[in-house]
Amino acid sequence: MRFSVVPEKNRSTFSMEPSTSNEKPLRVYKNLPVWVVEDHNDVLQHIYHAIASRHLPFSGMTMLHFDSHPDLQIATDMDADIVFNKAQLLSELSIENWIMPALYAGHMDHVIWVKPPWADQLPEGTRHVSVGKHKETGKLRVSWPDVYFLSDILYAPLDKLQNAKSVTIDTVTMETNILEASSFPNVAKSDIKSDLVSRSNDGYLPHTKRSKLNTEDGRESERNVGLNQEKDGSNRCLQHTTMGQSSNDKETENKGDLDISVRAGLSESTSDKSESTTECRADGDHLESMSKAADVKGHLEVISKLMGSSKPFILDVDLDFFSTKNPFKDVYTKEQLHLLEDLYSFTPPVDDTADALDHCQQKRAAQLHELESALKACWDGTEPLCAIDDKKLTKVKNLVSSLQDTPPPDDTLDAELIHMAGLTCDDTGELPHHVSTQEEIDSLIGAMKVLLSRLPKPSIVTISRSSHDDYCPPNQVESIQSKVLHMLESVYGSIDVHKDYETLQQ
């Protein structure tokens, strides 16, 4: 899970009702609109406006989502019914949890998360899952028992969901000739996983083995991030599905494992490989030469097959896809991060049975409630309202004392922010962290151009800068944004760019 580490901004809201007629053809923009926002959840209001104006269909869309983070979390206490109150929904969303409500509302039923090779929050492959309202709590939940959801108490079996919407989630890795997954050896990949267990009742397996960023040096090299390898042999991973056929063939696709990485890079026959080290100029000549030299390798056609040929889709890009920071590494010392990891350590289910998954969720809920209460009490100098063992309470006190003695530079920490940070650095794996070189950024933009050139034109493009929270390095965001906009213009012709973040800053 990732969270915003700066205060929420005011968001404009609106009312939208479904069209009274499904027979009217969709309207077409004269020029492809590109909405650029700062916080990623703010793109949703522009998507909803496009639905209301009939430039997007009310239901059944696909989103092609380039990001270093899945953004598929759910606010733990979110009532499912809030999804149908657009004004309230938009006011409560955050950067990590804006996609699932749109899936539950039915606006989208397919998300293709394209990730860089250093991200590993979800396993590669196709998953057919359900998003629905929990019959007992009324909260929004998902039927995928991956650690990404289990560790935040967001899983519920299908038989406990009502008004459940069937959705497809694909995870694909984009590699280039200079950014290969092999350079990040501990990132979860479908072709190196082991210790498979039998299927759960929903047809999925808990994926509990994750790579961990090295916190021995909280300020490790921005060029290469060290990784620690998980050594717990009891951990289990999801069985990865065959991607060589249509994603609609559910029976066939669950029978095998196959690496579904997208590889695109400079052709081996390129005579002047030194071109790749040249920074993109304002006229875009270098990026053009890179994309022309790009060679389709591996499974570049996978996304084309997943997308289909006629279904309207949203192209969504987070600029941290190209270069990513874990902002909590700049807030906490390595000792503080170790304390958080120890306190928030997640214990996976003992097996994949319904009872084991339920017990795992209950135990995790109790653990997080204890920690949240203890942090608040220790921060305020009072006694915790709920019982917590002495050993754990001592660790909480040590953490709070350390943070109060050596506050972060902006001195904005409180108990809630510390708790949220703990949720990001338990032993299921830290947030992605890889500050890319210009060469690496250019290679990813070139690869993206090759891919987009082979796909139908999207109905709308949304871009998130993610620089105020430092997920995209602030010193790189302007350059990356300029290059991405130039790339989009070279692929789609005239584009209508709306820099929404500039309006909010005024």
N, C-alpha and C positions, 0 to 999 in steps of 0.2 A: 504494500500500500504506500502511496505517496500523498503528501498533504501540502497545502499552501503554507508557506512560512511567513507570509505577510498578511496584513489585515484584509478582509473581504472588501471588495468594491461594490458600490451600488450598481444594480443591474436594471436595465429597462425591461419591463414586462408587458405582456399583452394578452388578450383573450383570443383563443382560436377554437373554432368548432369544425368538425368534419364537414366536408362538402356534402350538400344535399343531393348532388347528382354525381354518380360515378361514370357517367357517359361522356362528360365533357373532356375533350383532349387537354393535355397539359399545355400550358403556355411555355414559350421558349424565350429566354433572354436574348437580346440582340447581341450582347457581348457577354462572355462567360464571367459571372461575378466571382470575385475572390475576396472573401472577408478575412481580414487579418485582425486578430484579437490578442490580448496579452494573456489572460487566464483561459485555459482550454475550455472550461465549461461554458464560457460566454459564446462559443460558436453555436450552441444549441438554440439560442433565441433567433439567430439568423436562419437556421434550418427550419424552425417552426414558422417564421415569416414566409419562407419560400413555399412551405406546405399551404399556408393560409392563402397565398396569392396564386395557388395552383401551378407553380413552377416545379414543384415536387409532388409526387403522389402522397396521399394520406397514409398509406401503409405499404409494407412489403419492399422497402428499399434496402439496398446494400451500401455499406460504408467501407471504403478502402482507407484504412487507418494507419498512416506511417507515424511511428512514435517509439520512443525508448521505453514507454510504459503502456500497459494494456488499457488503463483507465476504465476497467470493468468492475471496480469496487461498487459497493452499495453502502450508503450511510446506514450504520447498524440499526438505528432507531427510526428509519424512514418508513412511514405508513405507506403501503402500496397505493392507497387511494389518492395520495398527494399527486401522483403521476398525472391524474386527470384534471388537476387544478394548475394550469400552466403558470399563472403568476406566482403561486406559492412554491411550485416546484423550482422555477428558475431562481428564486430568492434563496433556496436552501442548498443548491448544488455546489459542489466543489470540483477541483481539477481532476480528482481521481474517480469520481462516481457519476459522471454525466451521461454515459452511454447506456447503462442498464435501464434507467427509466424510459428511454426512448424505445428500447427493445420491448419492454413490458407494455408500453402504450401501443405497440404494433406498428409504429412508423418505420422501423427497420426490423428485418428478420435475419440479417446476415452481416456479420462484421468480419473483415479480413484484416487481422493485425499484422502488418509488416514491420518487423523489428530489425534493428542493427545487430550485428553478431555479438555484441557485448551484453545484450539484454536476455534474460532467461526466466521472467516471472511465470510464464505459462509454457507448457511443452508444445513442441511443434505438432501439427496435425489438424484434423478436422474433428470437431466435437458438436454433436447435436444434443442440446440441453434445453431445459425449460426454465423460464423466469415467471414467477407468480407470487400471489399473495398467500402468506402462511395462514393456514386455516385457524390456528390457535392465537397467534399474536397479531395478525393483520399486517405484518412487516413484509417488505419486499425481499424475496429470497431466490436462490438459484439452485438447480439440482445437479451441480457439478462438484463432486467432492474432491477437488484439487486443494492443495495446501493454501493456495492463493485465497480461496474462499473459507476453508475450514479454520484457518488461523484468525480470521476476523468474524467468525460466527455467522457466516452468511449462507451456509449450505442448508438445504432442506430437501428430503426425498420428494419425488414427484407426487406420491400419494398424500402428501401434506400440503400441497399447493392447490389453490383454486384460481380460476381464470388464468391458468398457465398458458404462456405463449411459447411455442416451439421456435427456437432460434438456432442458427448455425454460427459457430465461431471457428475461424481458421487462424492458425498461427504460422507464419512463414518468415524465414530469416533471409534478409538481403545481404549477400556478400559481394565484395569486389575483389579485383586481383590483388589489392593491397590491404584489404580488410576481410580476412577469412576467419571462420569460427575456430579454426585450429590455432589461431593466435590467442584465443581465449579458452584454454583447454578445459576449464571447469564449468563452462556454461552448459546448461542442460540441452542436449541434442538427442533427437530420436534414435540416431544410429549408435549411440554409445551407452544407452541406458541398460540397466540390468536389474535383477532382483524383482522381476514381475510377479505379481500375485494374481489370483483369480479375479474375475470381474465382480463388481458390486452389483446390487440389485438394479441400479439404473443403467448398467452397461458401461460404467466408467470406473477408473481406479484412482485411489488417492495418490497424488504425485507429491511425495514428501522428501525427495532428495534434491537439494538445491545447491548451487555454487554460492560461495560467500566471498565478498570483497575483503581483502586483507586490511584489518584495522590495526595491525602492529605499528604502522606509521600512518597516522591520520592525514598526512600531507604527502601521500606517495606521488610518484612522478605522474605528471599530467599526460605523458606520452604513452606509458604502459602501466596499467593498473594491475597490481599483484592480486592473485586469487588464492583463497584457501580451499582445499578440497574437502568435502564432507566425507567422513570416514565411518559413519554409522551404518553398518551392514543391514540393520533392521529396517532402514528406510525403504520405501517402495516408490515406484514411479508409474505413471500412466502408460498403458500400452499405446503405442503410436500407430496411426492408421495409414493405410496405403493411399498415396496421393496420385497414383498414376491413372486414375479413372475419375469419372464424374463424381462430384461431391454428393450427388443425390442417391448414389448407390450405397445405401447405408449398410446393407448386409455384406457386400463385398469389401467395403473400405475398412471394416473392423477386423480383417483377417491377417493383416501383416504390418510390418514396419518398413518405412522408407524415409530416407532423408529428403525433406522437401525444401531445402534451402534454395533461394533465388540467387544465382551468381551472375553478375555482369561486371565486366571490367575491360581494361584495354586489351585489344587483340594482341596475341603473341607475335603477330606479324607486323605490328606497328613499328615502323622504322625508327621513329624518334621517340623513345620511351621517356626521354627527359621532359617531354611536354607535360606529363602528369604532375610535375613538381612546380609548374608555373601557376601563380595565383591568377584566378579569373579576372580579366580586365572588365571595365565597365561595359565595353562593347560586346562582351560575351564570346569573343573569338575562341578563347581557350576552351570554354565549356562546350562550344560547338564541336571543336576538334576532338574533345574527349568522347562525346556522345557518338560521333561518327565512327570513332575507332572502337567503340564498345562492341564486345562480342557476346552473343547470347550463349550462355553455358548452363549446364546442369538442368534445372527445372524452372527456367524463366517463364515457360508457358503455363506453369501451374496456375498462376493468378488469372491468366486469360481464361482458362477453363472454369475456374471458380466463379468468375464474374458473369459468365453467360454473355449473350450478344445484345439483348434488347432491354434488360432490366435497368431502370434509372438508378444511378449511384451517386454517392457523395464522395468526393476526394477530400480527405482530411489529413493535414500534415502538421505535426508538431515539430518546430525547428530543433528541439532537443534530439530528434531522430539522428541528426548529423553530428552532434557533439553534446555530451551529457555530463552534468555534474550531479553528485549527491550532495545537496546543500547542507545536510546535517553534519557532514565531515568538517565543515568550516565553523560549525556552531559548538560542537562537542569535542573534547579531547579524547585520545584513544582510551584512556582509563574510564572516562564517562561512557563511552560507547560500549566498552566491555561490560560495565555494570548494567546498562540497559539490555544488552543481549542476554545476560545471565538472568535478569529479572523477567524478561518477556519470552524466555525460551518456550517454544511450542512443542508439545508432546503429541506426535501423530497417533492415529488410531492403531490399536494392536492388530486389527485385520480390517477387511472391507465389508463386514457384516453391518446391517442396519443398527444393531445394538451398539457395536463398537463406534460407529460414526456418531451416533447420538450421544454416547458417553463422552467422546472426544469434545463435542461441542459444549456440553454442559460443564465439563471440567475447564475448558478454555474460558467460558463466560465467567465462571467463578474467579478464575485467576485474574482476568482483566478487571473485574469489579473490585477485587481486593487491592490491586495495584493502583487503580485510579483513585480510590478512597484514601489509601495510604499516602500517595503523592500529594494530594490536596491538603491532607492534615499536616504532613511534615512541612510543606511549603508555607502553610499558614501558622505553624507552631502550635498545633492542637493535636489531640489524640485521634487516631483513625476511628471512624464510626462502625467499621466492620472488623471482624476478627482476622488477624493475620499473624503467622508464626513469627517468633522473635528473630530468627535468622534472616528471614526475608525483610522484616521491618528495619533491621539494622542496615541492610544493603540500601534500602530506600533512603534512610536517613543519611547514609554516607554519600549517596548520589546528590541529594538535595543540598547537603552541606558543601560539596565540591562545586556545584553549580552556583550557589550563592557566594562562595568565596572567590570564584573565578568566572564571573558572568560573561556571556558572549559580548562581542563588540557593541551590538545595538541594544543590549540589555532589555530584551523584550520577552524573555522567557516567563512562563507561568506553568502551573501544574498541568493544565490541559495540553499545552504544546509539548511538554516533556512526555506525557502519556502518548501523544500521537507519534512522537519520535520513536518511542519504544516499540510501537506497532510496526515501524519500518525496519527495525534492526534486530528482530528476534532471529533465532538460528535457522529460519527458513530461507534466509538469503537477504542481503542488503539491497538497497536501491542501486540501479545501474550507475556506473561512474566511469566515463572514458572521455576525456577532453581531447578531441580529434585535432590532428594537424590539418593545415590547409589542403594538403594533398589528399588526405582521407575524406575530408568534406567534399572536395571536388569529385572524388571517385563515386561517392554515394549519390550526388546530384546527377552525375552522368549516367549512373545505373538507373536512377529513377526516370530519367528522360527516356531511356531506351524502353523501359517498361510501359510508361504512359503512352508512348508513341504507338504501341501495339494494342492499346485498349480503346474502347469507345470513349467519346467525349463525356466527361461528367456533367451533371446538371448544375452543380455548384461546387466551389472549392472553399474550404475553410482552413485557415492557418492560425496556429497558436505560437506566440513568441516564447512564452515560458521563461522570460528573462528576469522578471521582478523577483521570482522565487529562486533564481539561480539554477534552475534545471537546465536551461540553455545558457552557457557562459555569456554574461552581459557584454564582454569585450568582443564576442564573436557574432552576436545575434544580428546586428545590422548587416554585416557582410553576408551571412547565410541567407537572410531574408532577401536581399537584393539579388543574389544568385538564383534563388528558388523562383522568384517572380520572373526573372529573365528566362529561366528554363521553361516555365509555364507558358510564357508568351511565345517562345520558339516552338512549342508543341501545339498550342491551340490558337495562335493568332492573337487578335485583339482580346484583351481581358479588361474587366472593369474592377479595379482594385479599390477596396474600401478599407482604409486604415482606422478601424474602429477604436483602437487603443489611443490614437491621438485625440479623438473626440472626448474620451473619458478623462484624459489627462488635463484638458482645458478647464 
